[in-house]
Amino acid sequence: MTKHFSDPFLRVTEQHAAWGAEQLETFNEFMPLGEWSADLGQCLYRQAGRELRISLLGTYDTSEQSWLWAWANPGFQGTPVVDAAEKVRQYGQAHGLPEFTHELIQLAAHDDPRRAAETLAFAAMGVLGAAGYLGVQASPDARAYMVPDDPQVPRAEPDAITLPRVLLTGAGLLGGSARQVVAGYFGHHDLPQRVATDRMSAGLPNGGTVDVLFDDADRIASVSINSGEPASA
């Protein structure tokens, strides 16, 4: 699925894999199931009675298997609803990421083009630090992707019980560098860290610590949660 994305894009996405997956879980629990509608002129999205301020990231054409960034869509160019997409474009320009700077991204060569579109939305959520993303069927041949820009959406916090699963899930999303995934998670949550040759440790908000051991192939070998004082930076 990821082999046709650039290496710099994959490295950036890895940084956000664990916390992003954790945050998506929180976001999906927050959003009620039901019918949806959107007023893009007002930057509003409604689903089953819940209303959110949103920004449009882009659209995925299911027949052409291509992604069009909202900042390049003639119908929305220069309007407030594409502010987040414009920030993603600027990030791409600053970091040399063609996936964020090309107007139209062809995804047909990917093993799973729909999943590749989800990866673009997920990566955009990551660099924006957004509280989730939405993917909805906007027409028979198009899916629209949006990010919430609304303080009512809850933010996930590190939890000692779920943390091993969160880190392993994040490391498995792209199958690349587990260290990058773990470092990105610790950094996102501003956890005090210690780094050694074969492990990374961090202090948890409850006063415990997490110790992540890596194998020679840069995969997570184990995740241990310990009670006690937080690790020092």
Secondary structure, 3 states (H helix, E strand, C coil): CCCCCCHHHHHHHHHCHHHHHHHHHHHHHHCCCCCEEEECCCCEEEECCEEEEEEEEEEEECCCCEEEEHHHCCCCCCCHHHHHHHHHHHHHHHHCCHHHHCCEEECCCCCCHHHHHHHHHHHHHHHHCCCCCEEEEEECCEEEEEEECCCCCCCCCCCCCCHHHHHHHHHHHHCCCHHHHHHHHHHHCCCCEEECCCEEEEECCCCCEEEEEECCCCCEEEEEEECCCCCCC
